[in-house]
């Protein structure tokens, strides 16, 4: 299968991991040799409830028995999408009450940027150095990593960058600015959290100059940081929330949420200001609804913080400089990218799935399903420590 994988399926890098997947359930993925791998990555934060969660699977099957795609987004009332958006509104601050469902996080970023420009009538966008918001052309334009963008220029004009947590840079937000876009916790940069009320200070500056504040919750969202959304940890209310990854319980989806009066601007001048064929797909929306219901009807979000404490207590080793992040959005930092690469690859050999971050080569990604058990955490951390011990012995 790997030969055909390389030959017929477009690749993202010269050296994919190439595991031949047979099936997955709970916190484990199995290859075609029936080798079992403990999953500390969850599809890069997408499989919030693990693999084949019964509630999500049943919701998908039930909806398939009723209907699948029937009409482009926004024309027909379809129960799964309506129920989902209504439940989401009840869980968000009052001003975040209308949601546009799309197909991925990067598409949601595109819609949010368009909404900010349509609302303010301004053109300037501000993002952060080392930010990652997706890989379509608009999202790439606000990516703060030139090496990944250079080959695809020209991109969107009038985009400027600040440094995350640098308060002096907030003066770059002016009456020219349509919006500033920030990850609640910087992902690709190394799971960097806001400090010294940085997000509140961004909010204040936006209010002063009439700019919109967009928060990217594609990675932190849906319980991973102990709250439904990461921004809820920092006592701030943005103008637009962008979401994706974990909202679908492993299904492809994205969304952006804003105040109804702002969102309604996409319906006229011009009409069809943002359109999508498959956004709000009833099968996907059913999976989203089941995921959100499970998160809000259980203690999984609160347990993420207890599981963080367990990880931090276990991941103590001379090769680990620090553990960054919050909840089950964690990164174990080593001294060098070479050590990180060796740990990730050798852990896979021993049956543990870890992964990299986009821009921070020293980081080992640890973003397991929220449903992971304490025993599974101990099992995986023991593998990490064993591999690190072997590396130390070699040195």
N, C-alpha and C positions, 0 to 999 in steps of 0.2 A: 504493500500500500504506500509506503514512503516513496518509492520510485515514482509512482503515478502522482503522488502529492507534489513532488518537486517538478515533475514534467508538465502537469496540466493545471495546477492551481497556482495563481500568482502569489509570490512570496513577499514578506515584509523585510526580510534580512537574508544574508547569504547562508546563515547557519541556524535554521529553526531547530527547536528541540526534538521534533519528530516523533513524539510518543504516538503510537498507533492505538487509538482509544477504542475500547470495546463497549464499556458501559460505566455509569457513575451512579452512586447512591449515597445519600447522607454527606459525610465529610470525605468520601473516598472516590477515586477514579481508578478504573481497572483497564489495563492494556490488553492487547489481543493475545498475549501469553498468560493472561489472568493474573498478572502481577498487580498488587494492590498498592496504591499511592495515597497517603494522607494529604489532603488538599489544604494548604495554608494560603492559597491565593484566591480561591472562589471566582475563577474566571475574571481575574483582575477586578475584584470588588462587586461583581455582577450577581453572583449566586447568593443572595442575602440569606436564604433559608436552606442553603446546601443544594444537593443534587436530588432531583425527583421528590421534592417535598410533596407529601400526599395532598395537602390542601390546594397547592398550585396545580398539580397534575390533574386533580379532579375538576377544578374550575375550567381548565383548558378543554378537557374531554366533554364536559357538560355543554360548553359553548359550541364546540365543533358539531355537536348533535343538533344545535339550533340553526345556526348560520355562521358563515365566515364573512368574507368581504362582500358588501352589498352596494356601497356607494362611496365616492370620494369624501374626504373629511368635511364635516360641517354642514352637510345637507340633511341627513336623516338623524333622528333621535335613536340612539342605540344604548340599551340599558347598561351594559358593562362600562362604557365610557362615561355615561352620565353619572352613574353611581360612584365611580371612582373620583371624578372631579368634585362631586359634592362632598364626599368623605374627606378628600384632601383639603378642601376649603375649610372644613370644620376643625382641622388640626393645625392650620396656619394662622398667623396674625390676621386680623380683620381686613386689612388692606390688601392682602394677597388672596383674592377670592375667585379668580377666573383663570383657567388653565387651558393651554393649547397643547394638545397631544401630538407628538411627532414620532419619528422612527429611531432616533439615536441622540446621544448627547451633543454631538457636533451640530446636528440639524437644529437642536434646541438653542444652541449658542447663536447660530445664524438668525433664528427668529427673534431672539432677545436683542441682538444688535440692531436689527431692522426696527423693532418696536421702539427702542431708545431714540433712534434717529427720527422716526415718524412722530414720536411724542414731543420731542424738544425742538425739532427743526434744525438741529445742529449736526455737524459732521465729525467732530473730533472724538476719537475713542481712545481711552487710556487703559492699559493693562499693566502687568508686572513683569519684570525681568524673571526669566526661568518659569514663566507661567505656561501651562498647557491647557487648551480648551477644545481640542479636537483638531481634525486634519483636513477639513474642507477649506476652501479658499478664504472665506471670511474668518473662520476659526483660526486658520494658520496665520492670518494677518495679525491677530492679537496674541499669538504664541511668542513668548519672550525668549526665544532661543534661535539666533540667526542661522546657526549651522544647519538646522533642519528646514529653513525657509529659503535659503539663498538660491537654490536651483529652480525655484518656482516663481520668482519675482518676474514682473511686478505684481504686487498684492494690493490690498486696499490702501488708499492714501489716507493721510491725516490720522495716523495711529502713533501714539507716543507711549512711553513706558516709564514706570516708577519702580522703586525697589520696595518689595514687601516689607512692612514694619518700619519703613523710613518716613517719619512724620514730616520732615522738611519737604519731601517730594510732593506732599499733598497740595502744595501751592501751585503745582502744575495743573490741577483741576480748576478750570476757569469758566467764565460765561460762554466760552467757545465749546465746552465739553458736552457732548451728548450723554456719555456714560463712562463710568469706570467699571471695569470688569475684574473681579477678584475671585480666586478660589478661596473658600472659607479656610481650608488648610491647604497650603501649597503641596500638590502631589508629586509631580515629576521632579520638583526641586529638592525633595528630600523630606516630605511630610513636616513642613514648617508651620507651626501654629502662630496666629496673631499674638502680639505682645503689647502690653501697656495700653490696652483698650484701642488698638489700632483700628479695628473695624468701626467702632463708635466714632472715632475721629474722621474716618472716611465719610461716614454718614453725615456728620456735622458739616464737613466741607461741601458735600454735595448739596445739602440744604441751603448753604450760603450762596451758591452760584447757580442753583437750578439744574444741576446735573443729576442723572439717574445713577443709582447704585445697583449693579447687577452682581449677584453672588452665584458662583458656580459650585453647585452641590453634587456634581456628577459622581465624585468619589465619596465625599463624606456623608452623603444623604442616606436616608432610610435606615436610621438606627445605628450606623457604624460607630458614631462618636458618643453614644449614650443618649442622644436626643434624636428625634425624627430627622432634623436637619442640623448641620454643624453650626449654622449661624445662631441657633437657639441657645448655644452655650455662651454666647458673647453679648447678649442683651442688645441686639441691634435688629432693625427691621429693614430689609432692602426694598427696592422698588420692583425688582424682578428676581425671581429664583429660577435657576436652571437646574434640571435634574435629568438623570438617566441611569445607566448601569444597574444599581441595585433595586430600582423601582419595579422591575419586571420579574424578579425572582429567576433570572436566567434567560428571559426572553428579550428580544431587541426592542428598545423603546427609549423615548426621551420626552421631555415636556418643559415648557416654561410657564410660570405663573406670575400674574401681576394684578393690579387693581382693574376691576371690570371696565371702568371708564377709559383706561389706557388701552386695554386689550381690544376694546371695541373699535379703536382707531384703525385696526387692520381690516375692517369690513368695508370701508369706503374711502374715497379720495386717496388712492384708488380702491375700487372693489378688488377682492381677492388679493389683499395686501400680503398675505402669506397663505400658501396652499400646499397640500400634500395629498397624495392618493391614499396611502396606507396608514397615515397617522390616526390614532384612535381605533385601530383594527380590533374588532370585538374579541378575538381570541387572546390577543396580547393584553387588551384592557382587562379581561377576566383574570389573567395571571397577575396583573398589577393590583387589582382589587383584592384578590386572595392574599397576596404578599402583604399589602398594607393592613388588612384586617388581622392577619396573624401577628404582625408587629405590634399593633395597638391593643390586641386582646391578650397578649402574653407579657412576660417580663423580659423578653429578649433584649430590648434596648438597654434597660437598666443593668442586665447581666453583662453586657459588653464592657462596662467599666470594671466589674469584678474580674472578668477574664483578662482585661488589660493588666490588672494588678498581678494576676497569676503569671502572665507572660513576663512581666518585669522582674518578678521574684526568681524566675527560672533562668532567664537569659542573662546570666552573669558569667563572664568569661574574659580572659585577657585580650582576646581578639575583638571583643565588642566594646567599642568606645562609649556608646550611648544607645538608648532606645528612644526614638522620636515618635511623635504622633499621639493619638488619643483613641481610647476605646479599642476597637479592632481594626484600626487604621494605623499600623505600626511599621516602623522601619528600624532594623538593627544595623547600626553603622559600624563598619570596620575601618581599618587604617588605609586600605588601598582597594582599588577596583579589582585587582588580581585576586586578593583574598575573597572578596565578595563573589566573584565568578566561580572560584573553586568551591566555595561553600554551597552555592546554588546547584552546581552541576553534580557534586558528590552527594548532596542530600537527595537529589532525584534518583541517583543510583541506589540509594538506601531506602527508597520508598517514601520520600517527603517532597512535596512540590512547593518550591519557593520561586521568587521571580525578582526581576530588576525594577528599578524606577527609571524613568525616561532620561533624566539629565544628571542625576546624582549617582555616579558609578560606584560609590562606596556603600550604597544602601541595599539591604536585603529586605524585600517586600514581604510583610506578614499581614495579610488581609483575609483571614479565613471566613467561612460562613458564620453568621451570628449564632447558628445552632450548634456550633462545635462544642464538644463536652470538655470538662476539665481533664478527664483522662486522656482525651485525644490531644489536648494542648501539651500535657506532660509527655506523651509519646513523641510528638513532633519536636519539642524542645530538646529532649534527650538525644534525638538524632543530630540536631544542630550542634550540640555540645560535643558529641562523639566525633563528628567530622572536624570540628575546630581543634579538638585535642590531637587528632591525627595530623592536622596541618602544623600545629605547634611542634610535635615530635620531629617532623620532617626538617623544620628549621634548626 
